[in-house]
Amino acid sequence: STLFVTLRRGTAGKTKDHLKTLIGLGLRRPRDVRALPNNSGTRGAIEKVKHLVRVETLESVEERLRVAHEHRALREPIDVKH
């Protein structure tokens, strides 16, 4: 399966170990998202920087995007009669 990892916080002031882990995950800027395999190596790297990232499965990403789309959907036009 696949994990979607999003960098939620900036990297300023973080330790070199955390920065190398984030680069290894392919995350460089806040709001960067990467689809990574769900294996022990990836989970170990995520565990090291769990305070900086958000981790989601494919199903949770699809649900979050569906809800966001519904929230931004156009409403029905207002019919005003004078």
PDB file of N, CA, C and O in Angstrom:
ATOM      1  N   SER A   1       0.838  -1.188   0.000  1.00  0.00           N
ATOM      2  CA  SER A   1       0.000   0.000   0.000  1.00  0.00           C
ATOM      3  C   SER A   1       0.881   1.249   0.000  1.00  0.00           C
ATOM      4  O   SER A   1       2.107   1.159   0.061  1.00  0.00           O
ATOM      5  N   THR A   2       0.243   2.401  -0.068  1.00  0.00           N
ATOM      6  CA  THR A   2       0.958   3.661  -0.204  1.00  0.00           C
ATOM      7  C   THR A   2       0.592   4.597   0.936  1.00  0.00           C
ATOM      8  O   THR A   2      -0.559   4.650   1.370  1.00  0.00           O
ATOM      9  N   LEU A   3       1.586   5.333   1.415  1.00  0.00           N
ATOM     10  CA  LEU A   3       1.372   6.375   2.405  1.00  0.00           C
ATOM     11  C   LEU A   3       1.635   7.724   1.753  1.00  0.00           C
ATOM     12  O   LEU A   3       2.606   7.883   1.013  1.00  0.00           O
ATOM     13  N   PHE A   4       0.775   8.688   2.024  1.00  0.00           N
ATOM     14  CA  PHE A   4       0.967  10.042   1.536  1.00  0.00           C
ATOM     15  C   PHE A   4       1.483  10.872   2.703  1.00  0.00           C
ATOM     16  O   PHE A   4       0.805  11.025   3.719  1.00  0.00           O
ATOM     17  N   VAL A   5       2.698  11.409   2.545  1.00  0.00           N
ATOM     18  CA  VAL A   5       3.355  12.147   3.611  1.00  0.00           C
ATOM     19  C   VAL A   5       3.435  13.618   3.202  1.00  0.00           C
ATOM     20  O   VAL A   5       3.919  13.944   2.118  1.00  0.00           O
ATOM     21  N   THR A   6       2.957  14.499   4.076  1.00  0.00           N
ATOM     22  CA  THR A   6       2.943  15.934   3.821  1.00  0.00           C
ATOM     23  C   THR A   6       3.806  16.628   4.859  1.00  0.00           C
ATOM     24  O   THR A   6       3.652  16.390   6.057  1.00  0.00           O
ATOM     25  N   LEU A   7       4.722  17.493   4.402  1.00  0.00           N
ATOM     26  CA  LEU A   7       5.524  18.287   5.327  1.00  0.00           C
ATOM     27  C   LEU A   7       4.660  19.423   5.846  1.00  0.00           C
ATOM     28  O   LEU A   7       4.223  20.271   5.068  1.00  0.00           O
ATOM     29  N   ARG A   8       4.410  19.453   7.134  1.00  0.00           N
ATOM     30  CA  ARG A   8       3.493  20.415   7.730  1.00  0.00           C
ATOM     31  C   ARG A   8       4.191  21.628   8.309  1.00  0.00           C
ATOM     32  O   ARG A   8       3.566  22.677   8.467  1.00  0.00           O
ATOM     33  N   ARG A   9       5.477  21.513   8.632  1.00  0.00           N
ATOM     34  CA  ARG A   9       6.198  22.598   9.281  1.00  0.00           C
ATOM     35  C   ARG A   9       7.450  22.911   8.496  1.00  0.00           C
ATOM     36  O   ARG A   9       7.933  22.070   7.737  1.00  0.00           O
ATOM     37  N   GLY A  10       7.978  24.095   8.663  1.00  0.00           N
ATOM     38  CA  GLY A  10       9.209  24.491   8.003  1.00  0.00           C
ATOM     39  C   GLY A  10      10.416  23.779   8.602  1.00  0.00           C
ATOM     40  O   GLY A  10      10.332  23.166   9.666  1.00  0.00           O
ATOM     41  N   THR A  11      11.527  23.871   7.902  1.00  0.00           N
ATOM     42  CA  THR A  11      12.719  23.147   8.333  1.00  0.00           C
ATOM     43  C   THR A  11      13.731  24.041   9.045  1.00  0.00           C
ATOM     44  O   THR A  11      14.781  23.560   9.470  1.00  0.00           O
ATOM     45  N   ALA A  12      13.436  25.320   9.180  1.00  0.00           N
ATOM     46  CA  ALA A  12      14.381  26.229   9.837  1.00  0.00           C
ATOM     47  C   ALA A  12      14.588  25.805  11.293  1.00  0.00           C
ATOM     48  O   ALA A  12      13.630  25.566  12.028  1.00  0.00           O
ATOM     49  N   GLY A  13      15.839  25.719  11.686  1.00  0.00           N
ATOM     50  CA  GLY A  13      16.164  25.398  13.069  1.00  0.00           C
ATOM     51  C   GLY A  13      16.080  23.928  13.425  1.00  0.00           C
ATOM     52  O   GLY A  13      16.230  23.579  14.596  1.00  0.00           O
ATOM     53  N   LYS A  14      15.847  23.061  12.469  1.00  0.00           N
ATOM     54  CA  LYS A  14      15.751  21.618  12.743  1.00  0.00           C
ATOM     55  C   LYS A  14      17.147  21.003  12.726  1.00  0.00           C
ATOM     56  O   LYS A  14      18.070  21.551  12.123  1.00  0.00           O
ATOM     57  N   THR A  15      17.290  19.881  13.381  1.00  0.00           N
ATOM     58  CA  THR A  15      18.595  19.231  13.454  1.00  0.00           C
ATOM     59  C   THR A  15      18.992  18.687  12.090  1.00  0.00           C
ATOM     60  O   THR A  15      18.141  18.448  11.233  1.00  0.00           O
ATOM     61  N   LYS A  16      20.293  18.493  11.897  1.00  0.00           N
ATOM     62  CA  LYS A  16      20.779  17.957  10.627  1.00  0.00           C
ATOM     63  C   LYS A  16      20.203  16.570  10.365  1.00  0.00           C
ATOM     64  O   LYS A  16      19.926  16.213   9.220  1.00  0.00           O
ATOM     65  N   ASP A  17      20.026  15.796  11.423  1.00  0.00           N
ATOM     66  CA  ASP A  17      19.460  14.456  11.262  1.00  0.00           C
ATOM     67  C   ASP A  17      18.034  14.522  10.725  1.00  0.00           C
ATOM     68  O   ASP A  17      17.658  13.744   9.849  1.00  0.00           O
ATOM     69  N   HIS A  18      17.241  15.455  11.254  1.00  0.00           N
ATOM     70  CA  HIS A  18      15.862  15.610  10.771  1.00  0.00           C
ATOM     71  C   HIS A  18      15.850  16.101   9.331  1.00  0.00           C
ATOM     72  O   HIS A  18      15.044  15.638   8.525  1.00  0.00           O
ATOM     73  N   LEU A  19      16.742  17.041   9.000  1.00  0.00           N
ATOM     74  CA  LEU A  19      16.793  17.563   7.633  1.00  0.00           C
ATOM     75  C   LEU A  19      17.152  16.463   6.642  1.00  0.00           C
ATOM     76  O   LEU A  19      16.551  16.379   5.572  1.00  0.00           O
ATOM     77  N   LYS A  20      18.120  15.620   6.981  1.00  0.00           N
ATOM     78  CA  LYS A  20      18.512  14.523   6.096  1.00  0.00           C
ATOM     79  C   LYS A  20      17.372  13.522   5.939  1.00  0.00           C
ATOM     80  O   LYS A  20      17.164  12.978   4.854  1.00  0.00           O
ATOM     81  N   THR A  21      16.644  13.284   7.008  1.00  0.00           N
ATOM     82  CA  THR A  21      15.505  12.367   6.933  1.00  0.00           C
ATOM     83  C   THR A  21      14.431  12.927   6.008  1.00  0.00           C
ATOM     84  O   THR A  21      13.872  12.197   5.189  1.00  0.00           O
ATOM     85  N   LEU A  22      14.141  14.225   6.135  1.00  0.00           N
ATOM     86  CA  LEU A  22      13.131  14.843   5.275  1.00  0.00           C
ATOM     87  C   LEU A  22      13.556  14.815   3.813  1.00  0.00           C
ATOM     88  O   LEU A  22      12.731  14.552   2.937  1.00  0.00           O
ATOM     89  N   ILE A  23      14.829  15.082   3.536  1.00  0.00           N
ATOM     90  CA  ILE A  23      15.319  15.028   2.161  1.00  0.00           C
ATOM     91  C   ILE A  23      15.215  13.596   1.636  1.00  0.00           C
ATOM     92  O   ILE A  23      14.867  13.380   0.475  1.00  0.00           O
ATOM     93  N   GLY A  24      15.517  12.625   2.489  1.00  0.00           N
ATOM     94  CA  GLY A  24      15.387  11.224   2.100  1.00  0.00           C
ATOM     95  C   GLY A  24      13.949  10.852   1.759  1.00  0.00           C
ATOM     96  O   GLY A  24      13.704  10.015   0.890  1.00  0.00           O
ATOM     97  N   LEU A  25      13.008  11.478   2.446  1.00  0.00           N
ATOM     98  CA  LEU A  25      11.587  11.252   2.153  1.00  0.00           C
ATOM     99  C   LEU A  25      11.126  12.062   0.945  1.00  0.00           C
ATOM    100  O   LEU A  25      10.019  11.855   0.449  1.00  0.00           O
ATOM    101  N   GLY A  26      11.966  12.984   0.465  1.00  0.00           N
ATOM    102  CA  GLY A  26      11.607  13.807  -0.694  1.00  0.00           C
ATOM    103  C   GLY A  26      10.819  15.045  -0.326  1.00  0.00           C
ATOM    104  O   GLY A  26      10.142  15.621  -1.178  1.00  0.00           O
ATOM    105  N   LEU A  27      10.893  15.466   0.929  1.00  0.00           N
ATOM    106  CA  LEU A  27      10.139  16.624   1.398  1.00  0.00           C
ATOM    107  C   LEU A  27      11.104  17.779   1.633  1.00  0.00           C
ATOM    108  O   LEU A  27      12.013  17.672   2.457  1.00  0.00           O
ATOM    109  N   ARG A  28      10.912  18.877   0.918  1.00  0.00           N
ATOM    110  CA  ARG A  28      11.824  20.015   1.039  1.00  0.00           C
ATOM    111  C   ARG A  28      11.130  21.273   1.543  1.00  0.00           C
ATOM    112  O   ARG A  28      11.723  22.039   2.302  1.00  0.00           O
ATOM    113  N   ARG A  29       9.899  21.496   1.140  1.00  0.00           N
ATOM    114  CA  ARG A  29       9.181  22.716   1.511  1.00  0.00           C
ATOM    115  C   ARG A  29       7.866  22.357   2.212  1.00  0.00           C
ATOM    116  O   ARG A  29       7.307  21.286   1.974  1.00  0.00           O
ATOM    117  N   PRO A  30       7.380  23.246   3.069  1.00  0.00           N
ATOM    118  CA  PRO A  30       6.065  22.995   3.678  1.00  0.00           C
ATOM    119  C   PRO A  30       5.012  22.772   2.593  1.00  0.00           C
ATOM    120  O   PRO A  30       5.045  23.412   1.542  1.00  0.00           O
ATOM    121  N   ARG A  31       4.112  21.890   2.850  1.00  0.00           N
ATOM    122  CA  ARG A  31       3.021  21.460   1.967  1.00  0.00           C
ATOM    123  C   ARG A  31       3.491  20.570   0.821  1.00  0.00           C
ATOM    124  O   ARG A  31       2.692  20.238  -0.054  1.00  0.00           O
ATOM    125  N   ASP A  32       4.764  20.174   0.800  1.00  0.00           N
ATOM    126  CA  ASP A  32       5.211  19.155  -0.154  1.00  0.00           C
ATOM    127  C   ASP A  32       4.552  17.833   0.218  1.00  0.00           C
ATOM    128  O   ASP A  32       4.476  17.484   1.396  1.00  0.00           O
ATOM    129  N   VAL A  33       4.075  17.096  -0.784  1.00  0.00           N
ATOM    130  CA  VAL A  33       3.427  15.803  -0.554  1.00  0.00           C
ATOM    131  C   VAL A  33       4.145  14.752  -1.385  1.00  0.00           C
ATOM    132  O   VAL A  33       4.459  14.988  -2.551  1.00  0.00           O
ATOM    133  N   ARG A  34       4.404  13.600  -0.794  1.00  0.00           N
ATOM    134  CA  ARG A  34       5.027  12.496  -1.507  1.00  0.00           C
ATOM    135  C   ARG A  34       4.253  11.211  -1.214  1.00  0.00           C
ATOM    136  O   ARG A  34       3.819  10.969  -0.087  1.00  0.00           O
ATOM    137  N   ALA A  35       4.095  10.412  -2.237  1.00  0.00           N
ATOM    138  CA  ALA A  35       3.505   9.086  -2.087  1.00  0.00           C
ATOM    139  C   ALA A  35       4.656   8.109  -1.904  1.00  0.00           C
ATOM    140  O   ALA A  35       5.499   7.961  -2.789  1.00  0.00           O
ATOM    141  N   LEU A  36       4.690   7.447  -0.759  1.00  0.00           N
ATOM    142  CA  LEU A  36       5.794   6.562  -0.419  1.00  0.00           C
ATOM    143  C   LEU A  36       5.269   5.167  -0.109  1.00  0.00           C
ATOM    144  O   LEU A  36       4.135   5.019   0.345  1.00  0.00           O
ATOM    145  N   PRO A  37       6.085   4.139  -0.351  1.00  0.00           N
ATOM    146  CA  PRO A  37       5.640   2.780  -0.044  1.00  0.00           C
ATOM    147  C   PRO A  37       5.500   2.585   1.460  1.00  0.00           C
ATOM    148  O   PRO A  37       6.257   3.155   2.246  1.00  0.00           O
ATOM    149  N   ASN A  38       4.539   1.786   1.844  1.00  0.00           N
ATOM    150  CA  ASN A  38       4.306   1.507   3.259  1.00  0.00           C
ATOM    151  C   ASN A  38       5.173   0.319   3.657  1.00  0.00           C
ATOM    152  O   ASN A  38       4.722  -0.827   3.654  1.00  0.00           O
ATOM    153  N   ASN A  39       6.428   0.613   3.999  1.00  0.00           N
ATOM    154  CA  ASN A  39       7.322  -0.453   4.453  1.00  0.00           C
ATOM    155  C   ASN A  39       8.033   0.015   5.718  1.00  0.00           C
ATOM    156  O   ASN A  39       7.862   1.155   6.149  1.00  0.00           O
ATOM    157  N   SER A  40       8.823  -0.864   6.304  1.00  0.00           N
ATOM    158  CA  SER A  40       9.430  -0.553   7.593  1.00  0.00           C
ATOM    159  C   SER A  40      10.430   0.595   7.498  1.00  0.00           C
ATOM    160  O   SER A  40      10.550   1.379   8.439  1.00  0.00           O
ATOM    161  N   GLY A  41      11.148   0.712   6.385  1.00  0.00           N
ATOM    162  CA  GLY A  41      12.097   1.813   6.230  1.00  0.00           C
ATOM    163  C   GLY A  41      11.414   3.159   6.186  1.00  0.00           C
ATOM    164  O   GLY A  41      11.851   4.112   6.830  1.00  0.00           O
ATOM    165  N   THR A  42      10.338   3.234   5.422  1.00  0.00           N
ATOM    166  CA  THR A  42       9.582   4.484   5.338  1.00  0.00           C
ATOM    167  C   THR A  42       8.954   4.821   6.678  1.00  0.00           C
ATOM    168  O   THR A  42       8.991   5.973   7.109  1.00  0.00           O
ATOM    169  N   ARG A  43       8.376   3.825   7.343  1.00  0.00           N
ATOM    170  CA  ARG A  43       7.743   4.087   8.639  1.00  0.00           C
ATOM    171  C   ARG A  43       8.762   4.527   9.686  1.00  0.00           C
ATOM    172  O   ARG A  43       8.450   5.353  10.544  1.00  0.00           O
ATOM    173  N   GLY A  44       9.987   3.979   9.624  1.00  0.00           N
ATOM    174  CA  GLY A  44      11.031   4.401  10.550  1.00  0.00           C
ATOM    175  C   GLY A  44      11.436   5.842  10.326  1.00  0.00           C
ATOM    176  O   GLY A  44      11.634   6.588  11.284  1.00  0.00           O
ATOM    177  N   ALA A  45      11.563   6.249   9.049  1.00  0.00           N
ATOM    178  CA  ALA A  45      11.909   7.634   8.736  1.00  0.00           C
ATOM    179  C   ALA A  45      10.794   8.575   9.175  1.00  0.00           C
ATOM    180  O   ALA A  45      11.066   9.654   9.701  1.00  0.00           O
ATOM    181  N   ILE A  46       9.548   8.178   8.964  1.00  0.00           N
ATOM    182  CA  ILE A  46       8.406   8.997   9.369  1.00  0.00           C
ATOM    183  C   ILE A  46       8.387   9.130  10.891  1.00  0.00           C
ATOM    184  O   ILE A  46       8.065  10.197  11.412  1.00  0.00           O
ATOM    185  N   GLU A  47       8.721   8.085  11.590  1.00  0.00           N
ATOM    186  CA  GLU A  47       8.730   8.116  13.057  1.00  0.00           C
ATOM    187  C   GLU A  47       9.725   9.154  13.581  1.00  0.00           C
ATOM    188  O   GLU A  47       9.472   9.793  14.603  1.00  0.00           O
ATOM    189  N   LYS A  48      10.849   9.324  12.890  1.00  0.00           N
ATOM    190  CA  LYS A  48      11.862  10.291  13.319  1.00  0.00           C
ATOM    191  C   LYS A  48      11.385  11.733  13.176  1.00  0.00           C
ATOM    192  O   LYS A  48      11.804  12.604  13.938  1.00  0.00           O
ATOM    193  N   VAL A  49      10.520  11.987  12.213  1.00  0.00           N
ATOM    194  CA  VAL A  49      10.061  13.363  11.949  1.00  0.00           C
ATOM    195  C   VAL A  49       8.546  13.481  12.074  1.00  0.00           C
ATOM    196  O   VAL A  49       7.933  14.325  11.421  1.00  0.00           O
ATOM    197  N   LYS A  50       7.945  12.647  12.900  1.00  0.00           N
ATOM    198  CA  LYS A  50       6.479  12.620  12.990  1.00  0.00           C
ATOM    199  C   LYS A  50       5.894  13.942  13.477  1.00  0.00           C
ATOM    200  O   LYS A  50       4.724  14.230  13.224  1.00  0.00           O
ATOM    201  N   HIS A  51       6.700  14.756  14.177  1.00  0.00           N
ATOM    202  CA  HIS A  51       6.212  16.050  14.651  1.00  0.00           C
ATOM    203  C   HIS A  51       6.203  17.090  13.538  1.00  0.00           C
ATOM    204  O   HIS A  51       5.694  18.192  13.740  1.00  0.00           O
ATOM    205  N   LEU A  52       6.754  16.767  12.365  1.00  0.00           N
ATOM    206  CA  LEU A  52       6.834  17.709  11.256  1.00  0.00           C
ATOM    207  C   LEU A  52       5.936  17.329  10.080  1.00  0.00           C
ATOM    208  O   LEU A  52       5.734  18.143   9.179  1.00  0.00           O
ATOM    209  N   VAL A  53       5.394  16.114  10.071  1.00  0.00           N
ATOM    210  CA  VAL A  53       4.678  15.620   8.904  1.00  0.00           C
ATOM    211  C   VAL A  53       3.276  15.147   9.258  1.00  0.00           C
ATOM    212  O   VAL A  53       2.959  14.897  10.420  1.00  0.00           O
ATOM    213  N   ARG A  54       2.443  15.030   8.222  1.00  0.00           N
ATOM    214  CA  ARG A  54       1.132  14.388   8.330  1.00  0.00           C
ATOM    215  C   ARG A  54       1.167  13.173   7.421  1.00  0.00           C
ATOM    216  O   ARG A  54       1.630  13.257   6.284  1.00  0.00           O
ATOM    217  N   VAL A  55       0.680  12.046   7.916  1.00  0.00           N
ATOM    218  CA  VAL A  55       0.700  10.795   7.166  1.00  0.00           C
ATOM    219  C   VAL A  55      -0.741  10.346   6.942  1.00  0.00           C
ATOM    220  O   VAL A  55      -1.541  10.290   7.876  1.00  0.00           O
ATOM    221  N   GLU A  56      -1.061  10.022   5.670  1.00  0.00           N
ATOM    222  CA  GLU A  56      -2.412   9.593   5.318  1.00  0.00           C
ATOM    223  C   GLU A  56      -2.346   8.398   4.381  1.00  0.00           C
ATOM    224  O   GLU A  56      -1.361   8.203   3.668  1.00  0.00           O
ATOM    225  N   THR A  57      -3.395   7.611   4.393  1.00  0.00           N
ATOM    226  CA  THR A  57      -3.536   6.528   3.424  1.00  0.00           C
ATOM    227  C   THR A  57      -4.275   7.067   2.202  1.00  0.00           C
ATOM    228  O   THR A  57      -4.797   8.181   2.227  1.00  0.00           O
ATOM    229  N   LEU A  58      -4.316   6.284   1.149  1.00  0.00           N
ATOM    230  CA  LEU A  58      -5.010   6.695  -0.070  1.00  0.00           C
ATOM    231  C   LEU A  58      -6.479   6.992   0.216  1.00  0.00           C
ATOM    232  O   LEU A  58      -7.023   7.974  -0.290  1.00  0.00           O
ATOM    233  N   GLU A  59      -7.124   6.150   1.024  1.00  0.00           N
ATOM    234  CA  GLU A  59      -8.543   6.338   1.325  1.00  0.00           C
ATOM    235  C   GLU A  59      -8.775   7.639   2.077  1.00  0.00           C
ATOM    236  O   GLU A  59      -9.725   8.362   1.775  1.00  0.00           O
ATOM    237  N   SER A  60      -7.918   7.955   3.057  1.00  0.00           N
ATOM    238  CA  SER A  60      -8.128   9.182   3.827  1.00  0.00           C
ATOM    239  C   SER A  60      -7.853  10.426   2.985  1.00  0.00           C
ATOM    240  O   SER A  60      -8.502  11.453   3.180  1.00  0.00           O
ATOM    241  N   VAL A  61      -6.901  10.351   2.052  1.00  0.00           N
ATOM    242  CA  VAL A  61      -6.636  11.483   1.152  1.00  0.00           C
ATOM    243  C   VAL A  61      -7.843  11.716   0.252  1.00  0.00           C
ATOM    244  O   VAL A  61      -8.284  12.852   0.081  1.00  0.00           O
ATOM    245  N   GLU A  62      -8.379  10.641  -0.322  1.00  0.00           N
ATOM    246  CA  GLU A  62      -9.546  10.783  -1.192  1.00  0.00           C
ATOM    247  C   GLU A  62     -10.728  11.368  -0.439  1.00  0.00           C
ATOM    248  O   GLU A  62     -11.440  12.217  -0.976  1.00  0.00           O
ATOM    249  N   GLU A  63     -10.949  10.930   0.795  1.00  0.00           N
ATOM    250  CA  GLU A  63     -12.059  11.449   1.601  1.00  0.00           C
ATOM    251  C   GLU A  63     -11.844  12.933   1.917  1.00  0.00           C
ATOM    252  O   GLU A  63     -12.778  13.729   1.816  1.00  0.00           O
ATOM    253  N   ARG A  64     -10.629  13.303   2.295  1.00  0.00           N
ATOM    254  CA  ARG A  64     -10.332  14.704   2.614  1.00  0.00           C
ATOM    255  C   ARG A  64     -10.541  15.589   1.392  1.00  0.00           C
ATOM    256  O   ARG A  64     -11.106  16.676   1.510  1.00  0.00           O
ATOM    257  N   LEU A  65     -10.096  15.145   0.226  1.00  0.00           N
ATOM    258  CA  LEU A  65     -10.269  15.934  -0.999  1.00  0.00           C
ATOM    259  C   LEU A  65     -11.738  16.017  -1.411  1.00  0.00           C
ATOM    260  O   LEU A  65     -12.182  17.048  -1.916  1.00  0.00           O
ATOM    261  N   ARG A  66     -12.502  14.926  -1.195  1.00  0.00           N
ATOM    262  CA  ARG A  66     -13.924  14.939  -1.519  1.00  0.00           C
ATOM    263  C   ARG A  66     -14.662  15.951  -0.651  1.00  0.00           C
ATOM    264  O   ARG A  66     -15.490  16.715  -1.147  1.00  0.00           O
ATOM    265  N   VAL A  67     -14.364  15.955   0.639  1.00  0.00           N
ATOM    266  CA  VAL A  67     -15.014  16.892   1.553  1.00  0.00           C
ATOM    267  C   VAL A  67     -14.629  18.327   1.196  1.00  0.00           C
ATOM    268  O   VAL A  67     -15.478  19.218   1.223  1.00  0.00           O
ATOM    269  N   ALA A  68     -13.362  18.558   0.864  1.00  0.00           N
ATOM    270  CA  ALA A  68     -12.918  19.902   0.488  1.00  0.00           C
ATOM    271  C   ALA A  68     -13.611  20.359  -0.795  1.00  0.00           C
ATOM    272  O   ALA A  68     -13.990  21.523  -0.920  1.00  0.00           O
ATOM    273  N   HIS A  69     -13.773  19.437  -1.747  1.00  0.00           N
ATOM    274  CA  HIS A  69     -14.444  19.791  -2.999  1.00  0.00           C
ATOM    275  C   HIS A  69     -15.908  20.147  -2.747  1.00  0.00           C
ATOM    276  O   HIS A  69     -16.418  21.110  -3.320  1.00  0.00           O
ATOM    277  N   GLU A  70     -16.585  19.379  -1.896  1.00  0.00           N
ATOM    278  CA  GLU A  70     -17.972  19.683  -1.578  1.00  0.00           C
ATOM    279  C   GLU A  70     -18.082  21.029  -0.871  1.00  0.00           C
ATOM    280  O   GLU A  70     -19.044  21.769  -1.079  1.00  0.00           O
ATOM    281  N   HIS A  71     -17.109  21.339  -0.046  1.00  0.00           N
ATOM    282  CA  HIS A  71     -17.130  22.600   0.687  1.00  0.00           C
ATOM    283  C   HIS A  71     -16.993  23.783  -0.274  1.00  0.00           C
ATOM    284  O   HIS A  71     -17.590  24.838  -0.058  1.00  0.00           O
ATOM    285  N   ARG A  72     -16.205  23.601  -1.336  1.00  0.00           N
ATOM    286  CA  ARG A  72     -15.990  24.679  -2.295  1.00  0.00           C
ATOM    287  C   ARG A  72     -16.961  24.643  -3.465  1.00  0.00           C
ATOM    288  O   ARG A  72     -16.885  25.491  -4.353  1.00  0.00           O
ATOM    289  N   ALA A  73     -17.865  23.683  -3.481  1.00  0.00           N
ATOM    290  CA  ALA A  73     -18.783  23.538  -4.610  1.00  0.00           C
ATOM    291  C   ALA A  73     -19.678  24.768  -4.732  1.00  0.00           C
ATOM    292  O   ALA A  73     -20.004  25.418  -3.739  1.00  0.00           O
ATOM    293  N   LEU A  74     -20.063  25.071  -5.961  1.00  0.00           N
ATOM    294  CA  LEU A  74     -20.946  26.207  -6.198  1.00  0.00           C
ATOM    295  C   LEU A  74     -22.322  25.921  -5.640  1.00  0.00           C
ATOM    296  O   LEU A  74     -22.845  24.815  -5.772  1.00  0.00           O
ATOM    297  N   ARG A  75     -22.895  26.923  -5.020  1.00  0.00           N
ATOM    298  CA  ARG A  75     -24.251  26.755  -4.513  1.00  0.00           C
ATOM    299  C   ARG A  75     -25.248  27.078  -5.623  1.00  0.00           C
ATOM    300  O   ARG A  75     -24.878  27.637  -6.656  1.00  0.00           O
ATOM    301  N   GLU A  76     -26.483  26.733  -5.412  1.00  0.00           N
ATOM    302  CA  GLU A  76     -27.528  27.036  -6.381  1.00  0.00           C
ATOM    303  C   GLU A  76     -27.730  28.538  -6.449  1.00  0.00           C
ATOM    304  O   GLU A  76     -27.613  29.221  -5.431  1.00  0.00           O
ATOM    305  N   PRO A  77     -28.030  29.064  -7.621  1.00  0.00           N
ATOM    306  CA  PRO A  77     -28.239  30.524  -7.717  1.00  0.00           C
ATOM    307  C   PRO A  77     -29.460  30.963  -6.907  1.00  0.00           C
ATOM    308  O   PRO A  77     -30.435  30.226  -6.764  1.00  0.00           O
ATOM    309  N   ILE A  78     -29.374  32.160  -6.394  1.00  0.00           N
ATOM    310  CA  ILE A  78     -30.483  32.723  -5.606  1.00  0.00           C
ATOM    311  C   ILE A  78     -31.480  33.343  -6.577  1.00  0.00           C
ATOM    312  O   ILE A  78     -31.125  34.176  -7.411  1.00  0.00           O
ATOM    313  N   ASP A  79     -32.727  32.923  -6.452  1.00  0.00           N
ATOM    314  CA  ASP A  79     -33.787  33.424  -7.321  1.00  0.00           C
ATOM    315  C   ASP A  79     -34.523  34.531  -6.577  1.00  0.00           C
ATOM    316  O   ASP A  79     -35.285  34.268  -5.647  1.00  0.00           O
ATOM    317  N   VAL A  80     -34.289  35.768  -6.993  1.00  0.00           N
ATOM    318  CA  VAL A  80     -34.899  36.924  -6.326  1.00  0.00           C
ATOM    319  C   VAL A  80     -36.020  37.446  -7.222  1.00  0.00           C
ATOM    320  O   VAL A  80     -35.814  37.708  -8.407  1.00  0.00           O
ATOM    321  N   LYS A  81     -37.199  37.592  -6.640  1.00  0.00           N
ATOM    322  CA  LYS A  81     -38.333  38.126  -7.376  1.00  0.00           C
ATOM    323  C   LYS A  81     -38.699  39.481  -6.782  1.00  0.00           C
ATOM    324  O   LYS A  81     -38.937  39.605  -5.581  1.00  0.00           O
ATOM    325  N   HIS A  82     -38.739  40.484  -7.635  1.00  0.00           N
ATOM    326  CA  HIS A  82     -39.029  41.829  -7.177  1.00  0.00           C
ATOM    327  C   HIS A  82     -40.464  42.185  -7.444  1.00  0.00           C
ATOM    328  O   HIS A  82     -40.896  43.292  -7.122  1.00  0.00           O
TER     329      HIS A  82
END
